[in-house]
Amino acid sequence: MCNGNRGEDLAFERFSLLFIYKRDRISSVSLSIFIRLLLCLCFVTIIGCTWKPRSWMAHSGVHKDRGELRIHENLDELGTDLAEYIAELSEASVKERGVFAIAISGGSLIGLMGKLCEAPYNKTVDWAKWYIFWADERVVAKTHADSNYKLAKDGLLSKQVPVVPSHVNSINDSVSAEEAADDYEFHVRQLVKTRTINVSDISDCPKFDLILLGMGSDGHVASLFPNHPVLDEKDEWVTFITDSPKSPPERITFTLPVINSASNVVVVVTGESKAEAVHLAIDDVGADCLSLPARLVQPTKGKLAWFLDKLAASKLDGSQFSE
């Protein structure tokens, strides 16, 4: 019996003896019904012993046009899956290239990466091979509350993960936004030359192993905002803005050609307030939303994955993706 429960064993044995003792007094019809009931009881017992709850992931599928969708019941489960996903990409990249070049954004995304600082990842991830970049950054001091660097340092880099300090590639925060963008692009170009960052085989763009993005309720990613001229930038790798609709106004950001040249792009979105933007960014909604920045994220040869909680995914058209 399941779990070797002695009480259940004794009950079953007594039930069996009773059946044997009474069998001569039971009609053939009653015996047939009795056997069927006994078989049903055995079946239910087996199912009870072997059944396991549904996987913690609420849904995982592939959208016909917009990559992999991984939808979770809550933030804790999303964070667990995200940590596992990043750790697997890190392991594969280190095995293939000897390094893992990852670019991240700020906001709530950093908090959702927190499980990487816990067991087993704090010990099993080859942190010394990580090179960390910023897909966008606010042009403020590194100690400023709005700094994506500060968010990452407080939420990840200071949590006893042995990332090499020289591998953390922050921006120059002592110059203007334009100068900071130029300086960051020059720095990235130097690391492309040494293949610390890979290079796209269809353009001269850097090919990051992973670019990890959040998304705003307006559909912006990195610091690429709706209807902003930087969406049309094709030549620069890193550009700047001085009129961000969200404070602070001065920022640097990767351009769409760089984002779409990555080997892997992950967009992490949570909360009901972003459900409409998720719908517009993923579902087939016609040409009206083609300029939504998140919808313009489409890796040329890489893989796109969306990590969503069920609230952010609540307006998705489920008919458009398969298991």
C-alpha positions as CSV (number, residue, x, y, z in Angstrom):
1,M,0.0,0.0,0.0
2,C,1.0,3.6,-0.4
3,N,3.6,4.8,2.0
4,G,3.6,1.4,3.8
5,N,0.8,2.5,6.2
6,R,0.3,-0.4,8.6
7,G,-3.2,0.6,9.5
8,E,-4.2,0.5,5.9
9,D,-2.5,-2.8,5.4
10,L,-4.5,-4.4,8.3
11,A,-7.8,-2.9,7.0
12,F,-7.1,-4.3,3.6
13,E,-6.2,-7.8,5.0
14,R,-9.4,-7.9,7.1
15,F,-11.4,-6.8,4.1
16,S,-9.9,-9.6,2.0
17,L,-10.6,-12.2,4.7
18,L,-14.2,-11.0,5.0
19,F,-14.5,-11.3,1.2
20,I,-13.2,-14.9,1.3
21,Y,-15.4,-15.9,4.2
22,K,-18.6,-14.5,2.6
23,R,-17.9,-15.3,-1.0
24,D,-20.1,-18.5,-1.0
25,R,-23.1,-16.4,0.2
26,I,-22.8,-13.7,-2.4
27,S,-24.7,-14.1,-5.6
28,S,-22.9,-14.1,-8.9
29,V,-24.4,-10.7,-9.8
30,S,-23.4,-9.2,-6.4
31,L,-20.0,-10.7,-6.8
32,S,-19.5,-9.0,-10.2
33,I,-20.5,-5.6,-8.7
34,F,-18.3,-6.3,-5.7
35,I,-15.3,-7.0,-7.9
36,R,-15.8,-3.9,-9.9
37,L,-16.0,-1.8,-6.8
38,L,-12.9,-3.4,-5.5
39,L,-11.0,-2.7,-8.8
40,C,-12.2,0.9,-8.6
41,L,-10.9,1.1,-5.1
42,C,-7.5,-0.2,-6.2
43,F,-7.4,2.2,-9.1
44,V,-8.1,5.2,-6.9
45,T,-5.5,4.0,-4.4
46,I,-2.8,3.7,-7.1
47,I,-3.7,7.2,-8.5
48,G,-3.5,8.6,-5.0
49,C,-0.1,7.2,-4.5
50,T,1.4,8.3,-7.9
51,W,-0.4,11.6,-8.7
52,K,1.6,14.7,-8.3
53,P,0.4,18.3,-8.4
54,R,0.5,20.2,-11.6
55,S,3.9,21.8,-12.4
56,W,4.4,25.1,-10.7
57,M,4.6,26.8,-14.1
58,A,1.1,27.9,-15.1
59,H,1.7,27.7,-18.8
60,S,4.6,27.4,-21.1
61,G,4.3,27.6,-24.9
62,V,5.6,29.0,-28.1
63,H,3.8,31.9,-29.8
64,K,3.6,31.5,-33.5
65,D,5.5,34.8,-34.0
66,R,6.7,36.2,-30.7
67,G,8.9,33.5,-29.1
68,E,8.5,31.4,-26.0
69,L,6.0,32.3,-23.3
70,R,6.5,31.2,-19.8
71,I,3.6,32.2,-17.6
72,H,3.7,31.7,-13.8
73,E,1.3,31.7,-11.0
74,N,3.2,34.2,-8.8
75,L,6.5,36.2,-8.6
76,D,8.2,33.6,-6.5
77,E,7.7,30.9,-9.1
78,L,8.7,33.3,-11.9
79,G,11.9,34.2,-10.0
80,T,12.8,30.5,-9.6
81,D,12.3,29.7,-13.3
82,L,14.2,32.9,-14.3
83,A,17.2,31.9,-12.2
84,E,17.2,28.4,-13.7
85,Y,16.9,29.8,-17.2
86,I,19.8,32.3,-16.7
87,A,22.0,29.7,-15.0
88,E,21.5,27.3,-18.0
89,L,22.4,30.0,-20.5
90,S,25.4,30.9,-18.5
91,E,26.6,27.3,-18.3
92,A,26.1,26.8,-22.1
93,S,27.9,30.1,-23.0
94,V,30.9,29.4,-20.7
95,K,31.2,25.9,-22.1
96,E,31.1,27.3,-25.7
97,R,32.9,30.6,-25.4
98,G,34.6,30.7,-22.0
99,V,32.6,33.8,-21.0
100,F,29.0,34.9,-20.4
101,A,28.2,38.4,-21.6
102,I,24.9,39.6,-20.1
103,A,23.2,43.0,-20.4
104,I,20.5,43.9,-17.9
105,S,18.0,46.7,-17.3
106,G,16.9,48.0,-14.0
107,G,13.6,48.4,-12.1
108,S,11.8,45.4,-10.6
109,L,13.8,43.1,-12.9
110,I,16.8,43.1,-10.5
111,G,14.6,41.9,-7.6
112,L,13.3,39.1,-9.7
113,M,16.9,37.9,-10.4
114,G,17.4,37.6,-6.7
115,K,17.2,33.8,-6.6
116,L,20.5,33.7,-8.4
117,C,22.1,34.8,-5.2
118,E,20.7,31.7,-3.4
119,A,21.6,28.0,-3.4
120,P,22.4,26.3,-5.6
121,Y,23.2,29.1,-8.1
122,N,25.4,31.1,-5.8
123,K,27.8,28.1,-5.8
124,T,27.1,26.4,-9.2
125,V,27.1,29.4,-11.5
126,D,30.6,30.2,-12.8
127,W,30.4,33.9,-11.7
128,A,34.1,34.6,-12.6
129,K,33.2,34.2,-16.3
130,W,30.3,36.7,-16.2
131,Y,30.7,40.1,-17.9
132,I,27.9,42.4,-16.9
133,F,26.6,45.3,-19.0
134,W,23.6,47.6,-18.9
135,A,21.1,47.6,-21.7
136,D,20.2,51.1,-20.5
137,E,21.2,53.3,-17.7
138,R,20.2,56.6,-16.1
139,V,22.9,59.2,-16.3
140,V,23.1,59.9,-12.6
141,A,25.8,59.1,-10.0
142,K,26.3,55.5,-9.2
143,T,25.2,56.1,-5.6
144,H,21.9,57.7,-6.8
145,A,18.7,55.9,-6.0
146,D,17.8,56.0,-9.7
147,S,21.0,54.3,-10.9
148,N,20.5,50.9,-12.4
149,Y,24.1,50.1,-11.4
150,K,23.1,50.8,-7.7
151,L,20.0,48.6,-8.1
152,A,22.1,45.8,-9.4
153,K,24.9,46.3,-6.8
154,D,22.4,46.3,-3.9
155,G,20.2,43.5,-5.2
156,L,22.7,41.2,-6.8
157,L,26.4,42.1,-6.9
158,S,26.8,42.6,-3.2
159,K,25.1,39.3,-2.3
160,Q,28.2,37.2,-2.1
161,V,28.3,36.2,-5.7
162,P,31.9,36.2,-6.8
163,V,31.6,38.4,-9.9
164,V,35.0,39.9,-10.9
165,P,34.7,43.7,-10.2
166,S,36.5,44.6,-13.4
167,H,33.9,42.5,-15.3
168,V,31.1,44.9,-14.2
169,N,30.9,47.4,-17.0
170,S,29.1,50.5,-15.7
171,I,28.9,53.8,-17.6
172,N,30.9,57.0,-17.0
173,D,28.5,59.0,-14.8
174,S,30.7,62.1,-14.7
175,V,29.9,63.3,-18.2
176,S,26.9,64.3,-20.3
177,A,24.4,61.7,-21.6
178,E,25.8,62.1,-25.1
179,E,29.4,61.6,-23.9
180,A,28.4,58.7,-21.7
181,A,26.7,56.9,-24.7
182,D,29.8,57.5,-26.9
183,D,32.1,56.3,-24.2
184,Y,30.0,53.1,-23.5
185,E,29.8,52.2,-27.2
186,F,33.6,52.6,-27.5
187,H,34.0,50.3,-24.5
188,V,31.7,47.7,-26.0
189,R,33.5,47.9,-29.3
190,Q,36.8,47.1,-27.6
191,L,35.3,44.0,-26.0
192,V,33.8,42.9,-29.3
193,K,37.3,43.1,-30.8
194,T,38.6,40.7,-28.1
195,R,35.5,38.5,-28.5
196,T,34.6,39.0,-24.8
197,I,31.4,39.9,-26.5
198,N,30.6,37.9,-29.5
199,V,29.8,39.5,-32.9
200,S,26.8,39.0,-35.1
201,D,27.4,36.9,-38.2
202,I,25.1,39.1,-40.2
203,S,26.1,42.5,-39.1
204,D,28.9,44.2,-37.1
205,C,26.7,44.4,-34.0
206,P,27.7,42.9,-30.7
207,K,26.0,39.6,-30.0
208,F,25.4,39.4,-26.3
209,D,24.8,36.0,-24.8
210,L,21.8,37.4,-23.0
211,I,20.0,40.7,-22.9
212,L,17.5,40.8,-20.0
213,L,14.8,43.5,-20.3
214,G,11.8,44.6,-18.4
215,M,8.8,46.4,-20.0
216,G,6.8,49.4,-18.9
217,S,3.0,49.8,-19.0
218,D,3.5,52.0,-22.1
219,G,5.4,49.2,-23.8
220,H,8.9,50.7,-23.5
221,V,12.0,48.4,-23.1
222,A,15.4,49.6,-22.0
223,S,15.1,53.3,-22.5
224,L,13.4,53.0,-25.9
225,F,10.0,54.8,-25.5
226,P,7.0,54.9,-27.8
227,N,7.2,57.3,-30.7
228,H,10.7,58.4,-29.7
229,P,13.2,59.1,-32.5
230,V,15.8,56.7,-31.0
231,L,13.6,53.8,-32.2
232,D,14.8,54.6,-35.7
233,E,18.5,54.6,-34.8
234,K,20.2,52.0,-37.1
235,D,23.9,53.0,-37.0
236,E,24.8,53.5,-33.3
237,W,25.1,50.7,-30.8
238,V,24.5,52.9,-27.8
239,T,22.5,56.2,-28.0
240,F,21.2,58.7,-25.5
241,I,18.1,60.6,-24.6
242,T,17.6,63.8,-22.6
243,D,13.8,63.9,-22.6
244,S,12.8,60.6,-21.1
245,P,9.0,60.6,-20.2
246,K,10.1,58.9,-17.0
247,S,12.4,60.5,-14.5
248,P,15.3,60.9,-14.7
249,P,15.3,62.5,-18.2
250,E,18.9,61.7,-19.2
251,R,19.7,58.1,-20.1
252,I,21.8,55.9,-22.4
253,T,20.4,52.9,-24.1
254,F,21.2,50.1,-26.4
255,T,19.6,50.5,-29.8
256,L,17.2,48.0,-31.4
257,P,19.8,46.6,-33.8
258,V,22.0,45.6,-30.7
259,I,19.1,44.1,-28.8
260,N,17.9,42.1,-31.8
261,S,21.5,40.8,-32.5
262,A,21.7,39.0,-29.1
263,S,21.8,35.2,-28.9
264,N,19.0,35.4,-26.3
265,V,16.6,38.1,-25.3
266,V,14.4,37.7,-22.2
267,V,11.6,40.2,-21.5
268,V,10.2,40.0,-17.9
269,V,6.8,41.5,-17.2
270,T,4.7,41.4,-14.1
271,G,1.5,43.0,-12.8
272,E,-2.0,43.7,-14.1
273,S,-1.1,47.3,-15.0
274,K,1.0,45.9,-17.8
275,A,-1.5,43.3,-19.2
276,E,-2.7,45.5,-22.0
277,A,0.9,46.3,-23.1
278,V,1.7,42.6,-23.0
279,H,-1.3,41.9,-25.2
280,L,-0.2,44.6,-27.7
281,A,3.4,43.4,-27.7
282,I,2.7,39.7,-28.2
283,D,-0.7,39.1,-29.8
284,D,-1.6,39.6,-33.4
285,V,-3.3,43.0,-33.2
286,G,-2.6,44.3,-36.7
287,A,-0.4,47.2,-37.8
288,D,-1.5,49.7,-35.2
289,C,1.0,48.5,-32.6
290,L,4.0,47.8,-34.8
291,S,5.7,50.8,-33.3
292,L,5.4,49.7,-29.7
293,P,9.0,49.3,-28.6
294,A,8.5,45.9,-27.0
295,R,6.9,44.6,-30.2
296,L,10.0,45.7,-32.1
297,V,12.1,43.3,-30.0
298,Q,12.6,40.4,-32.4
299,P,16.0,38.8,-32.4
300,T,17.3,38.3,-36.0
301,K,18.8,34.9,-35.3
302,G,18.5,34.6,-31.5
303,K,15.9,33.3,-29.2
304,L,13.2,35.5,-27.6
305,A,11.5,34.4,-24.3
306,W,8.8,36.2,-22.2
307,F,8.6,35.6,-18.5
308,L,5.2,36.7,-17.3
309,D,3.1,36.3,-14.2
310,K,-0.6,35.4,-14.7
311,L,-1.7,39.0,-14.1
312,A,0.5,40.4,-16.8
313,A,-0.6,37.6,-19.1
314,S,-4.3,38.0,-18.4
315,K,-5.2,39.6,-21.7
316,L,-3.2,37.3,-24.0
317,D,-5.0,35.5,-26.8
318,G,-4.2,31.9,-25.8
319,S,-5.1,30.6,-29.2
320,Q,-1.9,32.0,-30.7
321,F,0.6,29.8,-28.9
322,S,1.1,26.1,-28.7
323,E,2.4,23.8,-26.0
